[in-house]
């Protein structure tokens, strides 16, 4: 594993300033972040012969310009409120959730969501298994990048941690299966020594898992923080939170699989988000959230008429208790 900061240690300031300007102009035109020219094959290290560090600096210079332009109109970034909550009040729904970017070499593939789960002294990234590998679509990245805040008082400061998905031909991530088949949840243990210095995060823990299935009923309100369609607070690097509700009998395996349904407007990029129910806790010894599931995908019907019928608006969430199997420490 290795860390990659958004501010490279060595920079061609003139070239980076121009890329920053181009990124800002692209954002002003309404161009998506994925139009960064440094992502084009002809500009990547394999084509130019330059180091990955040089390429990363150029890519991130353009990204910073794009991000800066997206600040609210008339508001300078220096005036944006960046102070983080106190340690006692930091919210897992915001500081325990991260963007998951997948790559094949230097080529970006997809964006998804994930969250941190800590058990004993071990820290894991949790996301949907299909984010890391999906045989049906041929999606097979070789590494991912996740983002972490690096300054407790200035949320505009962040770094990326690059994680290899295979080592010596063996996957570094784990998934589970049961009588219903494969479970679309994966975990990968994070090397704390590779984490950015001073990183700021608030992981979920076993005490966030539901104690009993009878605690929650159909119709109960849920919150699903994540990065739908790659959308998020690009200044402070925080997720957005969708409102949802339980749409099937909680505790029953829907259609024989280890999942339940949620009713919410969800999008691509939300895969791997935690599905949460609000508790009465204060976050200091008494959890404010119960971690019920891991959002996977939208539920639809093959027989739906695409012209006459709207989508069901239902989604699959795998029961979060599978995390106790995937984080035993002896996998």
C-alpha positions as protocol buffer text, in pm:
chain_id: "A"
residue {
  index: 1
  type: UNK
  ca { x: 0 y: 0 z: 0 }
}
residue {
  index: 2
  type: UNK
  ca { x: 110 y: 361 z: -49 }
}
residue {
  index: 3
  type: UNK
  ca { x: -29 y: 704 z: 15 }
}
residue {
  index: 4
  type: UNK
  ca { x: -79 y: 967 z: -248 }
}
residue {
  index: 5
  type: UNK
  ca { x: -147 y: 1321 z: -140 }
}
residue {
  index: 6
  type: UNK
  ca { x: -343 y: 1566 z: -347 }
}
residue {
  index: 7
  type: UNK
  ca { x: -51 y: 1809 z: -319 }
}
residue {
  index: 8
  type: UNK
  ca { x: 256 y: 1646 z: -480 }
}
residue {
  index: 9
  type: UNK
  ca { x: 592 y: 1693 z: -308 }
}
residue {
  index: 10
  type: UNK
  ca { x: 758 y: 1822 z: -627 }
}
residue {
  index: 11
  type: UNK
  ca { x: 569 y: 2041 z: -870 }
}
residue {
  index: 12
  type: UNK
  ca { x: 624 y: 2233 z: -1190 }
}
residue {
  index: 13
  type: UNK
  ca { x: 433 y: 2535 z: -1059 }
}
residue {
  index: 14
  type: UNK
  ca { x: 387 y: 2698 z: -1400 }
}
residue {
  index: 15
  type: UNK
  ca { x: 248 y: 2385 z: -1562 }
}
residue {
  index: 16
  type: UNK
  ca { x: 34 y: 2301 z: -1258 }
}
residue {
  index: 17
  type: UNK
  ca { x: -106 y: 2656 z: -1253 }
}
residue {
  index: 18
  type: UNK
  ca { x: -213 y: 2619 z: -1615 }
}
residue {
  index: 19
  type: UNK
  ca { x: -373 y: 2279 z: -1546 }
}
residue {
  index: 20
  type: UNK
  ca { x: -548 y: 2432 z: -1244 }
}
residue {
  index: 21
  type: UNK
  ca { x: -687 y: 2706 z: -1471 }
}
residue {
  index: 22
  type: UNK
  ca { x: -801 y: 2452 z: -1730 }
}
residue {
  index: 23
  type: UNK
  ca { x: -979 y: 2248 z: -1462 }
}
residue {
  index: 24
  type: UNK
  ca { x: -1162 y: 2557 z: -1338 }
}
residue {
  index: 25
  type: UNK
  ca { x: -1270 y: 2647 z: -1693 }
}
residue {
  index: 26
  type: UNK
  ca { x: -1397 y: 2291 z: -1748 }
}
residue {
  index: 27
  type: UNK
  ca { x: -1608 y: 2309 z: -1432 }
}
residue {
  index: 28
  type: UNK
  ca { x: -1747 y: 2647 z: -1541 }
}
residue {
  index: 29
  type: UNK
  ca { x: -1854 y: 2491 z: -1871 }
}
residue {
  index: 30
  type: UNK
  ca { x: -2031 y: 2216 z: -1680 }
}
residue {
  index: 31
  type: UNK
  ca { x: -1782 y: 1944 z: -1779 }
}
residue {
  index: 32
  type: UNK
  ca { x: -1762 y: 1647 z: -1543 }
}
residue {
  index: 33
  type: UNK
  ca { x: -1454 y: 1569 z: -1339 }
}
residue {
  index: 34
  type: UNK
  ca { x: -1402 y: 1258 z: -1554 }
}
residue {
  index: 35
  type: UNK
  ca { x: -1307 y: 1485 z: -1850 }
}
residue {
  index: 36
  type: UNK
  ca { x: -968 y: 1554 z: -1691 }
}
residue {
  index: 37
  type: UNK
  ca { x: -732 y: 1529 z: -1992 }
}
residue {
  index: 38
  type: UNK
  ca { x: -467 y: 1360 z: -1778 }
}
residue {
  index: 39
  type: UNK
  ca { x: -694 y: 1054 z: -1770 }
}
residue {
  index: 40
  type: UNK
  ca { x: -659 y: 1017 z: -2148 }
}
residue {
  index: 41
  type: UNK
  ca { x: -440 y: 723 z: -2250 }
}
residue {
  index: 42
  type: UNK
  ca { x: -201 y: 946 z: -2446 }
}
residue {
  index: 43
  type: UNK
  ca { x: -125 y: 1150 z: -2132 }
}
residue {
  index: 44
  type: UNK
  ca { x: -63 y: 858 z: -1896 }
}
residue {
  index: 45
  type: UNK
  ca { x: 280 y: 728 z: -1787 }
}
residue {
  index: 46
  type: UNK
  ca { x: 273 y: 426 z: -2019 }
}
residue {
  index: 47
  type: UNK
  ca { x: 243 y: 659 z: -2317 }
}
residue {
  index: 48
  type: UNK
  ca { x: 461 y: 952 z: -2205 }
}
residue {
  index: 49
  type: UNK
  ca { x: 738 y: 759 z: -2029 }
}
residue {
  index: 50
  type: UNK
  ca { x: 718 y: 991 z: -1731 }
}
residue {
  index: 51
  type: UNK
  ca { x: 689 y: 876 z: -1371 }
}
residue {
  index: 52
  type: UNK
  ca { x: 358 y: 807 z: -1202 }
}
residue {
  index: 53
  type: UNK
  ca { x: 443 y: 1082 z: -951 }
}
residue {
  index: 54
  type: UNK
  ca { x: 469 y: 1346 z: -1226 }
}
residue {
  index: 55
  type: UNK
  ca { x: 144 y: 1226 z: -1384 }
}
residue {
  index: 56
  type: UNK
  ca { x: -35 y: 1227 z: -1048 }
}
residue {
  index: 57
  type: UNK
  ca { x: 73 y: 1587 z: -982 }
}
residue {
  index: 58
  type: UNK
  ca { x: -66 y: 1699 z: -1316 }
}
residue {
  index: 59
  type: UNK
  ca { x: -390 y: 1508 z: -1274 }
}
residue {
  index: 60
  type: UNK
  ca { x: -447 y: 1649 z: -926 }
}
residue {
  index: 61
  type: UNK
  ca { x: -365 y: 2006 z: -1034 }
}
residue {
  index: 62
  type: UNK
  ca { x: -648 y: 1990 z: -1289 }
}
residue {
  index: 63
  type: UNK
  ca { x: -878 y: 1828 z: -1029 }
}
residue {
  index: 64
  type: UNK
  ca { x: -807 y: 2105 z: -777 }
}
residue {
  index: 65
  type: UNK
  ca { x: -900 y: 2370 z: -1035 }
}
residue {
  index: 66
  type: UNK
  ca { x: -1222 y: 2184 z: -1113 }
}
residue {
  index: 67
  type: UNK
  ca { x: -1305 y: 2152 z: -742 }
}
residue {
  index: 68
  type: UNK
  ca { x: -1229 y: 2518 z: -668 }
}
residue {
  index: 69
  type: UNK
  ca { x: -1467 y: 2636 z: -941 }
}
residue {
  index: 70
  type: UNK
  ca { x: -1748 y: 2429 z: -786 }
}
residue {
  index: 71
  type: UNK
  ca { x: -1743 y: 2639 z: -466 }
}
residue {
  index: 72
  type: UNK
  ca { x: -2069 y: 2835 z: -421 }
}
residue {
  index: 73
  type: UNK
  ca { x: -2087 y: 3145 z: -642 }
}
residue {
  index: 74
  type: UNK
  ca { x: -1926 y: 3453 z: -489 }
}
residue {
  index: 75
  type: UNK
  ca { x: -1773 y: 3255 z: -203 }
}
residue {
  index: 76
  type: UNK
  ca { x: -1396 y: 3222 z: -172 }
}
residue {
  index: 77
  type: UNK
  ca { x: -1262 y: 2888 z: -53 }
}
residue {
  index: 78
  type: UNK
  ca { x: -1073 y: 3068 z: 221 }
}
residue {
  index: 79
  type: UNK
  ca { x: -1404 y: 3187 z: 366 }
}
residue {
  index: 80
  type: UNK
  ca { x: -1574 y: 2847 z: 364 }
}
residue {
  index: 81
  type: UNK
  ca { x: -1636 y: 2704 z: 708 }
}
residue {
  index: 82
  type: UNK
  ca { x: -1394 y: 2415 z: 745 }
}
residue {
  index: 83
  type: UNK
  ca { x: -1381 y: 2353 z: 1118 }
}
residue {
  index: 84
  type: UNK
  ca { x: -1448 y: 1991 z: 1208 }
}
residue {
  index: 85
  type: UNK
  ca { x: -1672 y: 1885 z: 1496 }
}
residue {
  index: 86
  type: UNK
  ca { x: -1509 y: 1805 z: 1828 }
}
residue {
  index: 87
  type: UNK
  ca { x: -1378 y: 1454 z: 1879 }
}
residue {
  index: 88
  type: UNK
  ca { x: -1673 y: 1361 z: 2095 }
}
residue {
  index: 89
  type: UNK
  ca { x: -1933 y: 1460 z: 1838 }
}
residue {
  index: 90
  type: UNK
  ca { x: -1775 y: 1340 z: 1513 }
}
residue {
  index: 91
  type: UNK
  ca { x: -2038 y: 1150 z: 1317 }
}
residue {
  index: 92
  type: UNK
  ca { x: -1970 y: 807 z: 1164 }
}
residue {
  index: 93
  type: UNK
  ca { x: -2218 y: 881 z: 885 }
}
residue {
  index: 94
  type: UNK
  ca { x: -1983 y: 1157 z: 767 }
}
residue {
  index: 95
  type: UNK
  ca { x: -1636 y: 1067 z: 891 }
}
residue {
  index: 96
  type: UNK
  ca { x: -1670 y: 689 z: 862 }
}
residue {
  index: 97
  type: UNK
  ca { x: -1762 y: 690 z: 493 }
}
residue {
  index: 98
  type: UNK
  ca { x: -1524 y: 728 z: 199 }
}
residue {
  index: 99
  type: UNK
  ca { x: -1515 y: 744 z: -179 }
}
residue {
  index: 100
  type: UNK
  ca { x: -1379 y: 430 z: -346 }
}
residue {
  index: 101
  type: UNK
  ca { x: -1208 y: 489 z: -681 }
}
residue {
  index: 102
  type: UNK
  ca { x: -1113 y: 183 z: -888 }
}
residue {
  index: 103
  type: UNK
  ca { x: -822 y: 166 z: -1132 }
}
residue {
  index: 104
  type: UNK
  ca { x: -656 y: -60 z: -1384 }
}
residue {
  index: 105
  type: UNK
  ca { x: -302 y: 70 z: -1375 }
}
residue {
  index: 106
  type: UNK
  ca { x: -325 y: 448 z: -1413 }
}
residue {
  index: 107
  type: UNK
  ca { x: -665 y: 433 z: -1584 }
}
residue {
  index: 108
  type: UNK
  ca { x: -964 y: 527 z: -1369 }
}
residue {
  index: 109
  type: UNK
  ca { x: -1257 y: 287 z: -1397 }
}
residue {
  index: 110
  type: UNK
  ca { x: -1543 y: 354 z: -1155 }
}
residue {
  index: 111
  type: UNK
  ca { x: -1640 y: 549 z: -844 }
}
residue {
  index: 112
  type: UNK
  ca { x: -1829 y: 392 z: -556 }
}
residue {
  index: 113
  type: UNK
  ca { x: -1880 y: 425 z: -181 }
}
residue {
  index: 114
  type: UNK
  ca { x: -1740 y: 244 z: 120 }
}
residue {
  index: 115
  type: UNK
  ca { x: -1700 y: 278 z: 494 }
}
residue {
  index: 116
  type: UNK
  ca { x: -1455 y: 199 z: 770 }
}
residue {
  index: 117
  type: UNK
  ca { x: -1514 y: -81 z: 1021 }
}
residue {
  index: 118
  type: UNK
  ca { x: -1287 y: -134 z: 1318 }
}
residue {
  index: 119
  type: UNK
  ca { x: -1270 y: -457 z: 1516 }
}
residue {
  index: 120
  type: UNK
  ca { x: -1019 y: -497 z: 1797 }
}
residue {
  index: 121
  type: UNK
  ca { x: -703 y: -331 z: 1661 }
}
residue {
  index: 122
  type: UNK
  ca { x: -786 y: -405 z: 1298 }
}
residue {
  index: 123
  type: UNK
  ca { x: -927 y: -150 z: 1054 }
}
residue {
  index: 124
  type: UNK
  ca { x: -1116 y: -253 z: 742 }
}
residue {
  index: 125
  type: UNK
  ca { x: -1264 y: -92 z: 436 }
}
residue {
  index: 126
  type: UNK
  ca { x: -1612 y: -227 z: 358 }
}
residue {
  index: 127
  type: UNK
  ca { x: -1774 y: -196 z: 16 }
}
residue {
  index: 128
  type: UNK
  ca { x: -1976 y: -399 z: -231 }
}
residue {
  index: 129
  type: UNK
  ca { x: -1792 y: -697 z: -375 }
}
residue {
  index: 130
  type: UNK
  ca { x: -1891 y: -597 z: -729 }
}
residue {
  index: 131
  type: UNK
  ca { x: -1695 y: -273 z: -680 }
}
residue {
  index: 132
  type: UNK
  ca { x: -1375 y: -479 z: -651 }
}
residue {
  index: 133
  type: UNK
  ca { x: -1462 y: -753 z: -900 }
}
residue {
  index: 134
  type: UNK
  ca { x: -1761 y: -829 z: -1117 }
}
residue {
  index: 135
  type: UNK
  ca { x: -1734 y: -1124 z: -1354 }
}
residue {
  index: 136
  type: UNK
  ca { x: -2061 y: -1049 z: -1531 }
}
residue {
  index: 137
  type: UNK
  ca { x: -1953 y: -703 z: -1650 }
}
residue {
  index: 138
  type: UNK
  ca { x: -1582 y: -787 z: -1678 }
}
residue {
  index: 139
  type: UNK
  ca { x: -1495 y: -525 z: -1415 }
}
residue {
  index: 140
  type: UNK
  ca { x: -1155 y: -626 z: -1272 }
}
residue {
  index: 141
  type: UNK
  ca { x: -953 y: -337 z: -1125 }
}
residue {
  index: 142
  type: UNK
  ca { x: -608 y: -402 z: -983 }
}
residue {
  index: 143
  type: UNK
  ca { x: -615 y: -131 z: -718 }
}
residue {
  index: 144
  type: UNK
  ca { x: -839 y: 119 z: -546 }
}
residue {
  index: 145
  type: UNK
  ca { x: -791 y: 460 z: -391 }
}
residue {
  index: 146
  type: UNK
  ca { x: -978 y: 588 z: -88 }
}
residue {
  index: 147
  type: UNK
  ca { x: -982 y: 936 z: 59 }
}
residue {
  index: 148
  type: UNK
  ca { x: -909 y: 1042 z: 417 }
}
residue {
  index: 149
  type: UNK
  ca { x: -912 y: 1380 z: 588 }
}
residue {
  index: 150
  type: UNK
  ca { x: -572 y: 1480 z: 724 }
}
residue {
  index: 151
  type: UNK
  ca { x: -651 y: 1789 z: 931 }
}
residue {
  index: 152
  type: UNK
  ca { x: -905 y: 1785 z: 1212 }
}
residue {
  index: 153
  type: UNK
  ca { x: -971 y: 2157 z: 1184 }
}
residue {
  index: 154
  type: UNK
  ca { x: -950 y: 2206 z: 806 }
}
residue {
  index: 155
  type: UNK
  ca { x: -1169 y: 1962 z: 615 }
}
residue {
  index: 156
  type: UNK
  ca { x: -1036 y: 2077 z: 278 }
}
residue {
  index: 157
  type: UNK
  ca { x: -714 y: 1888 z: 352 }
}
residue {
  index: 158
  type: UNK
  ca { x: -716 y: 1525 z: 245 }
}
residue {
  index: 159
  type: UNK
  ca { x: -496 y: 1248 z: 110 }
}
residue {
  index: 160
  type: UNK
  ca { x: -555 y: 936 z: -93 }
}
residue {
  index: 161
  type: UNK
  ca { x: -450 y: 589 z: 10 }
}
residue {
  index: 162
  type: UNK
  ca { x: -380 y: 346 z: -274 }
}
residue {
  index: 163
  type: UNK
  ca { x: -455 y: -20 z: -201 }
}
residue {
  index: 164
  type: UNK
  ca { x: -356 y: -312 z: -422 }
}
residue {
  index: 165
  type: UNK
  ca { x: -633 y: -566 z: -475 }
}
residue {
  index: 166
  type: UNK
  ca { x: -399 y: -857 z: -543 }
}
residue {
  index: 167
  type: UNK
  ca { x: -64 y: -959 z: -404 }
}
residue {
  index: 168
  type: UNK
  ca { x: 133 y: -1252 z: -546 }
}
residue {
  index: 169
  type: UNK
  ca { x: -172 y: -1347 z: -749 }
}
residue {
  index: 170
  type: UNK
  ca { x: -399 y: -1367 z: -443 }
}
residue {
  index: 171
  type: UNK
  ca { x: -684 y: -1125 z: -373 }
}
residue {
  index: 172
  type: UNK
  ca { x: -624 y: -900 z: -73 }
}
residue {
  index: 173
  type: UNK
  ca { x: -1000 y: -865 z: -15 }
}
residue {
  index: 174
  type: UNK
  ca { x: -1249 y: -1113 z: 126 }
}
residue {
  index: 175
  type: UNK
  ca { x: -1612 y: -1192 z: 55 }
}
residue {
  index: 176
  type: UNK
  ca { x: -1860 y: -1440 z: 198 }
}
residue {
  index: 177
  type: UNK
  ca { x: -2128 y: -1678 z: 73 }
}
residue {
  index: 178
  type: UNK
  ca { x: -2408 y: -1872 z: 234 }
}
residue {
  index: 179
  type: UNK
  ca { x: -2691 y: -2106 z: 136 }
}
residue {
  index: 180
  type: UNK
  ca { x: -2837 y: -1832 z: -85 }
}
residue {
  index: 181
  type: UNK
  ca { x: -2516 y: -1788 z: -283 }
}
residue {
  index: 182
  type: UNK
  ca { x: -2252 y: -1514 z: -294 }
}
residue {
  index: 183
  type: UNK
  ca { x: -2296 y: -1212 z: -69 }
}
residue {
  index: 184
  type: UNK
  ca { x: -2223 y: -880 z: -238 }
}
residue {
  index: 185
  type: UNK
  ca { x: -2011 y: -745 z: 46 }
}
residue {
  index: 186
  type: UNK
  ca { x: -1631 y: -734 z: 63 }
}
residue {
  index: 187
  type: UNK
  ca { x: -1376 y: -624 z: 320 }
}
residue {
  index: 188
  type: UNK
  ca { x: -1010 y: -539 z: 286 }
}
residue {
  index: 189
  type: UNK
  ca { x: -786 y: -482 z: 587 }
}
residue {
  index: 190
  type: UNK
  ca { x: -607 y: -148 z: 590 }
}
residue {
  index: 191
  type: UNK
  ca { x: -241 y: -127 z: 688 }
}
residue {
  index: 192
  type: UNK
  ca { x: -238 y: 144 z: 954 }
}
residue {
  index: 193
  type: UNK
  ca { x: 130 y: 211 z: 887 }
}
residue {
  index: 194
  type: UNK
  ca { x: 43 y: 315 z: 531 }
}
residue {
  index: 195
  type: UNK
  ca { x: -230 y: 557 z: 637 }
}
residue {
  index: 196
  type: UNK
  ca { x: -172 y: 932 z: 596 }
}
residue {
  index: 197
  type: UNK
  ca { x: -22 y: 1109 z: 897 }
}
residue {
  index: 198
  type: UNK
  ca { x: -290 y: 1259 z: 1119 }
}
residue {
  index: 199
  type: UNK
  ca { x: -578 y: 1103 z: 928 }
}
residue {
  index: 200
  type: UNK
  ca { x: -923 y: 1187 z: 1064 }
}
residue {
  index: 201
  type: UNK
  ca { x: -1188 y: 917 z: 1055 }
}
residue {
  index: 202
  type: UNK
  ca { x: -1461 y: 772 z: 1275 }
}
residue {
  index: 203
  type: UNK
  ca { x: -1509 y: 401 z: 1196 }
}
residue {
  index: 204
  type: UNK
  ca { x: -1810 y: 187 z: 1270 }
}
residue {
  index: 205
  type: UNK
  ca { x: -1753 y: -92 z: 1521 }
}
residue {
  index: 206
  type: UNK
  ca { x: -1926 y: -417 z: 1629 }
}
residue {
  index: 207
  type: UNK
  ca { x: -2135 y: -222 z: 1883 }
}
residue {
  index: 208
  type: UNK
  ca { x: -2301 y: -45 z: 1589 }
}
residue {
  index: 209
  type: UNK
  ca { x: -2448 y: -372 z: 1463 }
}
residue {
  index: 210
  type: UNK
  ca { x: -2811 y: -443 z: 1545 }
}
residue {
  index: 211
  type: UNK
  ca { x: -2849 y: -647 z: 1865 }
}
residue {
  index: 212
  type: UNK
  ca { x: -3174 y: -807 z: 1750 }
}
residue {
  index: 213
  type: UNK
  ca { x: -3387 y: -811 z: 1437 }
}
residue {
  index: 214
  type: UNK
  ca { x: -3697 y: -722 z: 1638 }
}
residue {
  index: 215
  type: UNK
  ca { x: -3563 y: -370 z: 1699 }
}
residue {
  index: 216
  type: UNK
  ca { x: -3670 y: -248 z: 1356 }
}
residue {
  index: 217
  type: UNK
  ca { x: -3993 y: -267 z: 1157 }
}
residue {
  index: 218
  type: UNK
  ca { x: -4111 y: -215 z: 803 }
}
residue {
  index: 219
  type: UNK
  ca { x: -4135 y: 157 z: 731 }
}
residue {
  index: 220
  type: UNK
  ca { x: -3868 y: 263 z: 981 }
}
residue {
  index: 221
  type: UNK
  ca { x: -3656 y: 553 z: 859 }
}
residue {
  index: 222
  type: UNK
  ca { x: -3301 y: 494 z: 737 }
}
residue {
  index: 223
  type: UNK
  ca { x: -3005 y: 705 z: 628 }
}
residue {
  index: 224
  type: UNK
  ca { x: -2765 y: 601 z: 352 }
}
residue {
  index: 225
  type: UNK
  ca { x: -2452 y: 821 z: 325 }
}
residue {
  index: 226
  type: UNK
  ca { x: -2245 y: 790 z: 10 }
}
residue {
  index: 227
  type: UNK
  ca { x: -2138 y: 935 z: -323 }
}
residue {
  index: 228
  type: UNK
  ca { x: -2425 y: 892 z: -575 }
}
residue {
  index: 229
  type: UNK
  ca { x: -2304 y: 945 z: -932 }
}
residue {
  index: 230
  type: UNK
  ca { x: -1978 y: 1068 z: -778 }
}
residue {
  index: 231
  type: UNK
  ca { x: -2160 y: 1365 z: -622 }
}
residue {
  index: 232
  type: UNK
  ca { x: -2039 y: 1497 z: -285 }
}
residue {
  index: 233
  type: UNK
  ca { x: -1912 y: 1808 z: -108 }
}
residue {
  index: 234
  type: UNK
  ca { x: -1602 y: 1858 z: -324 }
}
residue {
  index: 235
  type: UNK
  ca { x: -1464 y: 2131 z: -97 }
}
residue {
  index: 236
  type: UNK
  ca { x: -1480 y: 1944 z: 233 }
}
residue {
  index: 237
  type: UNK
  ca { x: -1473 y: 1591 z: 89 }
}
residue {
  index: 238
  type: UNK
  ca { x: -1784 y: 1475 z: 273 }
}
residue {
  index: 239
  type: UNK
  ca { x: -2063 y: 1243 z: 151 }
}
residue {
  index: 240
  type: UNK
  ca { x: -2428 y: 1327 z: 102 }
}
residue {
  index: 241
  type: UNK
  ca { x: -2698 y: 1134 z: 288 }
}
residue {
  index: 242
  type: UNK
  ca { x: -3009 y: 988 z: 125 }
}
residue {
  index: 243
  type: UNK
  ca { x: -3324 y: 921 z: 325 }
}
residue {
  index: 244
  type: UNK
  ca { x: -3475 y: 571 z: 300 }
}
residue {
  index: 245
  type: UNK
  ca { x: -3704 y: 330 z: 478 }
}
residue {
  index: 246
  type: UNK
  ca { x: -3716 y: -44 z: 542 }
}
residue {
  index: 247
  type: UNK
  ca { x: -3924 y: -199 z: 264 }
}
residue {
  index: 248
  type: UNK
  ca { x: -3930 y: -569 z: 358 }
}
residue {
  index: 249
  type: UNK
  ca { x: -3955 y: -772 z: 679 }
}
residue {
  index: 250
  type: UNK
  ca { x: -3633 y: -687 z: 864 }
}
residue {
  index: 251
  type: UNK
  ca { x: -3471 y: -1008 z: 985 }
}
residue {
  index: 252
  type: UNK
  ca { x: -3615 y: -1221 z: 704 }
}
residue {
  index: 253
  type: UNK
  ca { x: -3394 y: -1320 z: 411 }
}
residue {
  index: 254
  type: UNK
  ca { x: -3571 y: -1162 z: 114 }
}
residue {
  index: 255
  type: UNK
  ca { x: -3628 y: -1429 z: -152 }
}
residue {
  index: 256
  type: UNK
  ca { x: -3387 y: -1657 z: 35 }
}
residue {
  index: 257
  type: UNK
  ca { x: -3088 y: -1423 z: 15 }
}
residue {
  index: 258
  type: UNK
  ca { x: -2910 y: -1253 z: 304 }
}
residue {
  index: 259
  type: UNK
  ca { x: -3057 y: -915 z: 230 }
}
residue {
  index: 260
  type: UNK
  ca { x: -3354 y: -688 z: 295 }
}
residue {
  index: 261
  type: UNK
  ca { x: -3509 y: -416 z: 81 }
}
residue {
  index: 262
  type: UNK
  ca { x: -3498 y: -41 z: 122 }
}
residue {
  index: 263
  type: UNK
  ca { x: -3722 y: 220 z: -37 }
}
residue {
  index: 264
  type: UNK
  ca { x: -3507 y: 510 z: -156 }
}
residue {
  index: 265
  type: UNK
  ca { x: -3396 y: 699 z: -462 }
}
residue {
  index: 266
  type: UNK
  ca { x: -3049 y: 555 z: -517 }
}
residue {
  index: 267
  type: UNK
  ca { x: -2794 y: 590 z: -796 }
}
residue {
  index: 268
  type: UNK
  ca { x: -2476 y: 438 z: -929 }
}
residue {
  index: 269
  type: UNK
  ca { x: -2184 y: 530 z: -707 }
}
residue {
  index: 270
  type: UNK
  ca { x: -2378 y: 445 z: -390 }
}
residue {
  index: 271
  type: UNK
  ca { x: -2273 y: 79 z: -393 }
}
residue {
  index: 272
  type: UNK
  ca { x: -2096 y: -1 z: -66 }
}
residue {
  index: 273
  type: UNK
  ca { x: -2272 y: 266 z: 139 }
}
residue {
  index: 274
  type: UNK
  ca { x: -2371 y: 182 z: 498 }
}
residue {
  index: 275
  type: UNK
  ca { x: -2745 y: 154 z: 564 }
}
residue {
  index: 276
  type: UNK
  ca { x: -2812 y: 318 z: 901 }
}
residue {
  index: 277
  type: UNK
  ca { x: -3095 y: 358 z: 1151 }
}
residue {
  index: 278
  type: UNK
  ca { x: -3083 y: 646 z: 1396 }
}
residue {
  index: 279
  type: UNK
  ca { x: -3058 y: 564 z: 1766 }
}
residue {
  index: 280
  type: UNK
  ca { x: -3087 y: 781 z: 2074 }
}
residue {
  index: 281
  type: UNK
  ca { x: -2716 y: 760 z: 2156 }
}
residue {
  index: 282
  type: UNK
  ca { x: -2485 y: 1057 z: 2190 }
}
residue {
  index: 283
  type: UNK
  ca { x: -2192 y: 898 z: 2004 }
}
residue {
  index: 284
  type: UNK
  ca { x: -1977 y: 896 z: 2320 }
}
residue {
  index: 285
  type: UNK
  ca { x: -2008 y: 538 z: 2441 }
}
residue {
  index: 286
  type: UNK
  ca { x: -2366 y: 513 z: 2317 }
}
residue {
  index: 287
  type: UNK
  ca { x: -2383 y: 472 z: 1935 }
}
residue {
  index: 288
  type: UNK
  ca { x: -2597 y: 725 z: 1751 }
}
residue {
  index: 289
  type: UNK
  ca { x: -2636 y: 484 z: 1459 }
}
residue {
  index: 290
  type: UNK
  ca { x: -2722 y: 120 z: 1414 }
}
residue {
  index: 291
  type: UNK
  ca { x: -2548 y: -33 z: 1113 }
}
residue {
  index: 292
  type: UNK
  ca { x: -2818 y: -248 z: 952 }
}
residue {
  index: 293
  type: UNK
  ca { x: -2678 y: -325 z: 610 }
}
residue {
  index: 294
  type: UNK
  ca { x: -2456 y: -254 z: 311 }
}
residue {
  index: 295
  type: UNK
  ca { x: -2627 y: -102 z: 8 }
}
residue {
  index: 296
  type: UNK
  ca { x: -2562 y: -305 z: -305 }
}
residue {
  index: 297
  type: UNK
  ca { x: -2787 y: -227 z: -599 }
}
residue {
  index: 298
  type: UNK
  ca { x: -3133 y: -132 z: -717 }
}
residue {
  index: 299
  type: UNK
  ca { x: -3401 y: -401 z: -731 }
}
residue {
  index: 300
  type: UNK
  ca { x: -3588 y: -422 z: -1058 }
}
residue {
  index: 301
  type: UNK
  ca { x: -3802 y: -666 z: -1254 }
}
residue {
  index: 302
  type: UNK
  ca { x: -3701 y: -815 z: -1588 }
}
residue {
  index: 303
  type: UNK
  ca { x: -4067 y: -803 z: -1695 }
}
residue {
  index: 304
  type: UNK
  ca { x: -4100 y: -427 z: -1639 }
}
residue {
  index: 305
  type: UNK
  ca { x: -4210 y: -233 z: -1946 }
}
residue {
  index: 306
  type: UNK
  ca { x: -3948 y: 41 z: -1979 }
}
residue {
  index: 307
  type: UNK
  ca { x: -4199 y: 272 z: -2147 }
}
residue {
  index: 308
  type: UNK
  ca { x: -4510 y: 219 z: -1936 }
}
residue {
  index: 309
  type: UNK
  ca { x: -4369 y: 127 z: -1594 }
}
residue {
  index: 310
  type: UNK
  ca { x: -4153 y: 331 z: -1362 }
}
residue {
  index: 311
  type: UNK
  ca { x: -3876 y: 155 z: -1173 }
}
residue {
  index: 312
  type: UNK
  ca { x: -3975 y: 6 z: -839 }
}
residue {
  index: 313
  type: UNK
  ca { x: -3757 y: 244 z: -643 }
}
residue {
  index: 314
  type: UNK
  ca { x: -3644 y: -45 z: -424 }
}
residue {
  index: 315
  type: UNK
  ca { x: -3288 y: -144 z: -335 }
}
residue {
  index: 316
  type: UNK
  ca { x: -3096 y: -440 z: -196 }
}
residue {
  index: 317
  type: UNK
  ca { x: -2913 y: -407 z: 136 }
}
residue {
  index: 318
  type: UNK
  ca { x: -2713 y: -703 z: 265 }
}
residue {
  index: 319
  type: UNK
  ca { x: -2741 y: -764 z: 638 }
}
residue {
  index: 320
  type: UNK
  ca { x: -2442 y: -609 z: 813 }
}
residue {
  index: 321
  type: UNK
  ca { x: -2389 y: -899 z: 1054 }
}
residue {
  index: 322
  type: UNK
  ca { x: -2182 y: -1062 z: 776 }
}
residue {
  index: 323
  type: UNK
  ca { x: -1906 y: -822 z: 883 }
}
residue {
  index: 324
  type: UNK
  ca { x: -1844 y: -1034 z: 1192 }
}
residue {
  index: 325
  type: UNK
  ca { x: -1753 y: -1321 z: 961 }
}
residue {
  index: 326
  type: UNK
  ca { x: -1541 y: -1106 z: 731 }
}
residue {
  index: 327
  type: UNK
  ca { x: -1338 y: -942 z: 1009 }
}
residue {
  index: 328
  type: UNK
  ca { x: -1243 y: -1240 z: 1227 }
}
residue {
  index: 329
  type: UNK
  ca { x: -870 y: -1174 z: 1182 }
}
residue {
  index: 330
  type: UNK
  ca { x: -784 y: -1529 z: 1072 }
}
residue {
  index: 331
  type: UNK
  ca { x: -899 y: -1507 z: 709 }
}
